[in-house]
Amino acid sequence: IAIDLGGWFNHIIYENLETTNRQLDFYPDFVGQDTYRYYLKFDKPVTLLKGIELSELNNAFGKLSIKITQPQPDGILIESYFVTISEMITADKIADVAAVYAAISNLNKAKLLLKL
């Protein structure tokens, strides 16, 4: 079974963040955190074959943590936690913002592969 995670994690990001030759500092809309937690329950035991590559990213801009666990033989828990820790990122550190935003975008393109 393939489960498309597209659109499940609506962390606020800028889709078209400009990083090339950036001269201005970056100010996120707010400092805060978002958590998404999904528990998928099946009618019989499942085996997780493929999850998500990135498990944690921590830099000057923020922290993104993604966990996939199997608390029960018939259940999968998917958790995503994103916290913005900086009110301002200098232009020379814009790659930190881009890395977090890219990881969130990739999360929303991910698929879980399960075996029944």
C-alpha positions, -999 to 999 in steps of 0.1 A, spaced: 0 0 0 13 35 -9 0 64 12 6 98 -4 14 124 23 8 154 -1 -8 183 17 -9 166 52 16 190 68 6 226 63 35 243 80 37 279 69 65 284 43 73 307 15 70 288 -18 92 312 -38 119 321 -13 146 340 -32 181 330 -20 204 339 -49 224 370 -44 202 379 -14 211 412 3 182 417 27 176 399 59 147 375 62 119 381 87 94 353 92 58 363 98 61 351 134 81 329 158 61 299 169 55 262 164 33 238 145 27 201 153 9 176 131 1 142 144 -17 114 124 -25 80 137 -34 55 109 -53 25 122 -57 -6 99 -80 -36 103 -50 -59 103 -12 -57 111 10 -37 87 47 -34 81 63 -1 73 85 -6 43 95 29 35 91 61 55 106 95 52 143 102 47 148 132 70 142 128 107 155 160 121 169 193 109 181 220 133 197 253 123 197 290 131 162 295 116 144 266 132 139 230 139 119 204 120 114 170 134 96 141 117 89 108 133 72 77 120 66 50 146 45 19 149 30 19 184 7 -11 176 10 -38 149 -21 -23 132 -12 13 136 13 39 122 19 72 140 32 101 118 44 133 136 58 165 123 70 193 145 83 227 132 94 255 153 107 289 141 133 300 166 147 332 151 128 365 145 154 374 119 179 356 97 207 376 81 211 374 44 242 352 47 222 326 66 193 324 42 203 288 33 191 278 67 156 290 59 158 274 24 169 240 40 139 239 64 114 250 37 128 224 13 125 197 39 88 206 45 81 207 8 97 172 4 77 160 34 45 170 15 57 150 -15 65 119 4 48 85 3 47 58 29 50 22 17 32 -4 38 28 -41 36 -4 -57 48 
